[in-house]
Amino acid sequence: MPSFSPERLPDDVLRHVLTYLETPAEAEPPPPPEPQGRGLNFEVRDAIAGPGERPVVNFRIRDKAGAPIAPAEMTALNLTVGGPTVDYGWARREDARRAEMQPDGWARYTFAGSLPADAAGTYAVATEGYVESPSASPGAAPVRDTGFNVVAYFAVTDPVPVPPRQIVQISNCNACHGTLATHGGTRRNTDFCVMCHNATQTDEEKRRVAGGPLPPEPVLFRNLIHRIHTGEDLAHPFVIYGGSPANPAPVDLAAVHPFPKDRANCAVCHEAGTQAITAALEQRAPMVITSGGETIRQVPPITAACTGCHDSDRTLAHVASETSGTGVETCAVCHGQGRPFSVTSVHRSVPPRLTPGSQGN
């Protein structure tokens, strides 16, 4: 919903607001089904690496009939490793088509790069790729089979792997999107998205390639997704440089049509209770914006999440006044669980109703 002045709303505006709240959201029509060829399924058996070591990943690719697909047969195949899972801050992506096939039918890929020397806790590895097959129709484009991104976790220093806290489920995204498929259609799992869209990631590289203005914009998942879903209701422009690494371009996300459902209903996207301000959120790393290797701005974790939607000048001034010079946020005093203006009391948390044509679990 758009931002309103703190004064009393006129009766005609209030009637419009109440009508909006009472009107069930219309589901977007599902996209046409993707052409199917062989089918593509990823599996990850395990991954092994210690601090400063090159990760070794054992994985398998099979078609829908169960027949193996060698990494070298893939049109595109990448593995991404990132961590730590308690608060992602580092990731590395490599082409894995040269993975070695093993006698047992599994493939083994050893990363060229190493984990950070101070890597600790649990890290994750994710699959990404597609295979193209000739179309049965003469002259038609090849049929592309894209695999769902499998994310597996491995202990670096933990006794056992510790997966990240589940904030959203991809099924919640697909209730609107049909099949959420970004970055050319190969990234389809929010458990994978958060690995790269971490607190240290910005669009700096693509800005510099495109000759765009600096400083860069952060692309931390919890900030970026709130901004995208607020769209044209944002108070300030939000331009991200994206697209092909070789030919990036600016995308004005503040011009995107706003969320088609009730954006104040956190349960549309969030798992139960994960929208609340908790100690776990307060202890996350700040969103860091760097330019040329120098840190130019840090945004504390609660501010990074909430100002994705609430970006008016008054809100930003309020946030700044309630944050100490050392980055300590006092948000929980008023907005924490059980407080007068908690997230759960000023937002709604009603499980969405599936309407005909919507895509459920």
C-alpha positions in Angstrom: 0.0 0.0 0.0 1.2 3.6 -0.6 2.5 5.7 2.3 -0.1 8.0 3.8 0.3 11.2 5.8 0.0 10.7 9.6 -3.1 13.0 9.6 -6.6 11.5 9.5 -7.5 10.0 6.2 -10.4 11.6 4.3 -13.5 9.4 4.2 -13.3 8.8 0.5 -9.6 7.7 0.7 -10.5 5.5 3.8 -13.3 3.8 1.8 -10.8 3.0 -1.0 -8.3 1.6 1.5 -11.0 -0.6 3.2 -12.2 -1.9 -0.2 -8.6 -2.7 -1.1 -8.1 -4.7 2.1 -11.4 -6.6 1.7 -10.9 -7.5 -2.0 -9.3 -11.0 -2.5 -6.1 -10.9 -4.5 -6.4 -12.1 -8.1 -3.8 -14.7 -8.9 -1.6 -14.1 -11.9 -2.4 -16.5 -14.8 0.0 -19.4 -14.7 2.7 -19.2 -17.4 2.6 -21.7 -20.3 4.3 -25.0 -19.5 8.0 -25.2 -20.5 8.7 -27.6 -23.4 10.1 -30.8 -22.0 12.8 -32.9 -23.5 14.9 -35.3 -21.5 14.2 -33.7 -18.2 17.0 -32.8 -15.7 17.5 -33.7 -12.1 20.5 -32.7 -9.9 21.6 -34.6 -6.8 24.5 -33.7 -4.4 25.9 -36.6 -2.4 28.4 -34.6 -0.3 30.9 -31.7 -0.3 34.1 -31.6 1.7 36.4 -28.6 2.5 38.1 -27.1 5.5 39.2 -23.4 6.0 41.4 -22.3 3.1 40.8 -25.6 1.2 39.4 -26.2 -2.3 35.9 -27.7 -2.0 35.4 -31.2 -3.5 31.8 -31.9 -4.5 30.3 -35.2 -5.5 27.1 -34.8 -7.5 25.0 -36.6 -10.1 22.8 -35.5 -13.1 20.1 -37.7 -14.5 17.2 -37.3 -16.9 13.6 -38.0 -16.0 14.0 -41.6 -17.1 16.9 -42.0 -14.7 19.6 -42.2 -17.3 22.8 -40.4 -16.4 23.9 -37.1 -18.0 27.7 -36.5 -17.9 28.8 -33.0 -16.9 30.5 -32.6 -20.3 27.1 -33.1 -22.0 25.6 -30.1 -20.3 25.1 -26.9 -22.2 25.7 -25.0 -19.0 26.7 -26.3 -15.6 27.8 -24.3 -12.6 28.4 -25.0 -8.9 28.3 -22.2 -6.3 29.8 -22.6 -2.8 29.0 -20.0 -0.1 28.8 -19.4 3.6 28.6 -19.4 6.4 25.0 -20.4 6.6 24.3 -18.5 9.8 24.8 -15.3 7.8 26.0 -15.6 4.2 28.8 -13.2 3.4 31.0 -15.0 0.7 30.3 -17.0 -2.4 32.2 -18.4 -5.4 30.7 -19.8 -8.7 32.6 -22.0 -11.1 31.9 -23.9 -14.4 31.8 -27.6 -13.5 31.5 -29.2 -16.9 35.0 -30.6 -16.5 34.0 -32.6 -13.4 35.4 -36.1 -13.4 33.0 -39.0 -13.8 33.6 -41.8 -11.2 33.1 -45.5 -11.7 30.0 -45.4 -9.5 28.2 -43.0 -11.8 28.7 -39.9 -9.7 30.8 -36.9 -10.8 33.4 -35.2 -8.7 34.4 -31.5 -9.1 37.2 -29.9 -7.3 37.0 -26.1 -7.1 39.9 -24.0 -8.5 39.4 -21.5 -5.8 39.5 -22.1 -2.0 37.3 -21.3 0.9 38.4 -18.2 2.9 41.3 -19.0 5.3 39.0 -18.0 8.2 36.0 -20.0 7.0 34.0 -21.4 9.9 30.7 -23.1 10.7 28.7 -24.6 7.8 28.9 -23.8 4.1 26.5 -24.6 1.2 26.9 -25.8 -2.4 24.3 -25.2 -5.1 23.8 -26.7 -8.5 22.8 -24.7 -11.6 22.5 -25.5 -15.3 20.6 -26.7 -18.3 20.9 -29.0 -21.3 19.6 -28.3 -24.7 18.3 -31.0 -27.1 17.2 -30.8 -30.7 13.5 -30.1 -31.1 11.3 -32.7 -32.7 9.8 -29.9 -35.0 12.0 -29.1 -37.9 13.5 -25.6 -37.7 12.3 -25.0 -34.1 14.6 -23.8 -31.4 16.3 -26.5 -29.2 14.4 -27.7 -26.2 16.0 -26.5 -23.0 15.7 -28.6 -19.8 16.7 -26.6 -16.7 17.4 -28.4 -13.4 16.0 -27.2 -10.1 18.8 -25.8 -8.0 19.7 -28.4 -5.3 21.4 -26.8 -2.3 23.4 -29.0 0.1 25.2 -28.2 3.3 28.6 -29.3 4.6 30.4 -28.7 7.8 33.6 -26.7 7.7 34.2 -26.5 11.4 30.8 -27.4 12.8 30.4 -31.0 14.3 27.5 -31.5 11.8 26.1 -29.3 9.1 23.8 -26.5 10.2 21.3 -25.3 7.5 20.3 -21.6 7.5 17.1 -20.5 9.1 14.2 -21.0 6.7 12.6 -17.5 6.1 10.7 -18.1 2.8 9.8 -21.2 0.8 10.1 -21.1 -3.0 6.5 -22.5 -3.1 5.3 -19.2 -1.7 7.1 -17.4 -4.5 5.6 -19.8 -7.1 2.1 -19.1 -5.9 2.3 -15.9 -7.9 5.2 -16.5 -10.3 4.2 -20.0 -11.4 7.9 -20.9 -11.7 10.2 -18.2 -10.4 13.2 -18.4 -12.8 15.7 -15.6 -12.7 19.1 -14.8 -14.3 18.3 -16.4 -17.6 15.9 -18.9 -16.0 18.6 -21.1 -14.3 18.0 -19.9 -10.7 14.8 -21.2 -9.2 15.4 -21.8 -5.5 15.4 -19.1 -2.9 17.8 -21.3 -0.8 20.3 -20.6 -3.6 19.4 -16.9 -4.1 20.5 -16.0 -0.5 24.0 -17.4 -1.1 25.0 -14.7 -3.5 22.5 -12.0 -2.5 24.3 -11.6 0.8 25.3 -8.6 3.0 28.5 -7.9 1.1 27.1 -8.1 -2.5 26.4 -5.0 -4.7 26.0 -4.3 -8.4 29.3 -2.5 -8.6 30.9 -4.8 -11.1 28.1 -4.5 -13.6 27.8 -0.7 -13.0 31.5 -0.3 -13.9 31.1 -2.4 -17.1 28.1 -0.3 -18.2 29.7 3.0 -17.2 26.9 3.7 -14.7 27.0 6.1 -11.9 28.6 5.3 -8.5 28.2 4.4 -5.7 26.7 1.0 -6.3 23.5 -0.4 -4.9 23.4 -3.3 -2.5 21.5 -6.5 -3.5 21.1 -8.1 -0.1 18.1 -10.5 -0.5 15.9 -9.2 2.4 16.4 -5.6 1.2 16.2 -6.3 -2.5 13.0 -8.4 -2.4 11.1 -5.9 -0.2 12.1 -3.2 -2.6 11.1 -5.1 -5.7 7.7 -6.0 -4.2 7.1 -2.4 -3.1 7.8 -1.2 -6.7 6.2 2.1 -7.7 5.2 2.7 -4.1 8.8 3.4 -3.1 9.5 6.9 -2.1 12.9 7.0 -3.8 14.3 5.6 -7.1 15.9 2.2 -6.9 18.0 1.4 -10.0 20.0 -1.8 -10.1 22.5 -2.7 -12.9 21.7 -6.2 -14.0 21.6 -8.5 -17.0 24.4 -10.2 -18.9 27.8 -9.6 -17.3 29.1 -8.7 -20.7 26.3 -6.2 -21.4 24.6 -5.1 -18.2 22.0 -2.3 -18.1 20.1 -0.3 -15.5 16.7 -1.6 -14.3 14.5 0.9 -12.5 12.8 -1.4 -9.8 10.9 1.6 -8.4 8.9 1.6 -11.7 7.7 -2.0 -11.2 4.0 -2.4 -10.5 3.5 -3.0 -6.8 2.8 -6.3 -5.2 -0.5 -7.7 -6.5 -1.5 -9.0 -3.1 -1.7 -7.5 0.4 1.9 -6.5 1.0 1.1 -6.0 4.7 0.4 -9.7 5.0 3.8 -11.1 5.8 2.5 -14.7 5.6 2.1 -14.4 1.8 5.9 -14.8 1.6 7.3 -15.5 5.1 7.4 -18.7 7.0 5.4 -18.4 10.3 7.0 -15.9 12.7 10.1 -15.1 10.6 8.9 -11.5 9.9 9.4 -10.6 13.6 12.3 -8.6 14.9 14.4 -11.1 16.9 17.8 -11.4 18.4 18.8 -13.5 15.5 18.0 -10.7 13.1 19.8 -8.1 15.3 22.9 -10.2 15.3 23.2 -10.4 11.5 26.0 -8.6 9.8 25.2 -5.1 8.5 24.6 -4.5 4.8 27.9 -3.3 3.5 28.3 -1.1 0.4 31.8 -0.8 -1.0 33.2 1.0 -4.0 36.7 0.4 -5.3 37.4 -1.8 -2.3 36.6 0.9 0.2 33.5 0.7 2.5 31.4 3.7 2.0 28.3 2.8 3.9 27.0 0.2 6.4 23.3 -0.4 7.1 22.4 -2.3 10.3 20.5 -5.5 9.8 17.0 -4.5 10.9 17.2 -1.2 9.0 18.3 -3.1 5.9 15.2 -5.4 6.1 12.5 -2.8 7.0 13.6 0.1 4.8 13.3 -2.1 1.8 9.6 -1.1 2.0 9.5 1.8 4.4 11.8 4.3 2.6 10.2 7.6 3.1 12.4 10.5 4.3 10.6 10.6 7.7 11.1 6.8 8.2 14.8 7.1 7.3 15.2 10.0 9.7 13.4 8.0 12.5 15.7 5.0 11.8 18.8 7.1 12.0 17.7 8.7 15.3 17.2 5.3 16.9 20.6 3.9 15.8 23.7 4.6 17.8 26.9 5.9 16.2 28.3 2.3 16.6 25.4 0.8 14.7 23.4 -0.5 17.6 19.7 -0.4 16.7 17.0 0.2 19.3 14.1 -0.9 17.0 13.1 -3.8 19.3 12.1 -1.4 22.1 9.0 -0.5 20.2 8.8 -3.0 17.4 10.0 -6.2 19.0 7.6 -9.1 19.9 5.2 -8.1 22.6 5.9 -4.4 22.2 3.2 -1.7 21.2 4.2 -1.5 17.6 5.6 -5.0 16.9 5.8 -6.2 13.3 3.1 -8.8 14.0 0.7 -6.2 15.4 1.0 -3.6 12.7 1.3 -6.1 9.9 -0.9 -9.0 9.2 -0.1 -12.7 9.1 -2.9 -14.5 7.4 -2.1 -17.6 5.3 -3.0 -16.7 1.7 -6.0 -18.3 0.1 -5.3 -20.1 -3.1 -7.7 -19.0 -5.9 -8.4 -21.0 -9.1 -5.4 -20.9 -11.4 -2.9 -20.1 -8.6 0.0 -22.5 -8.0 0.1 -24.0 -4.6 2.5 -26.5 -3.0 
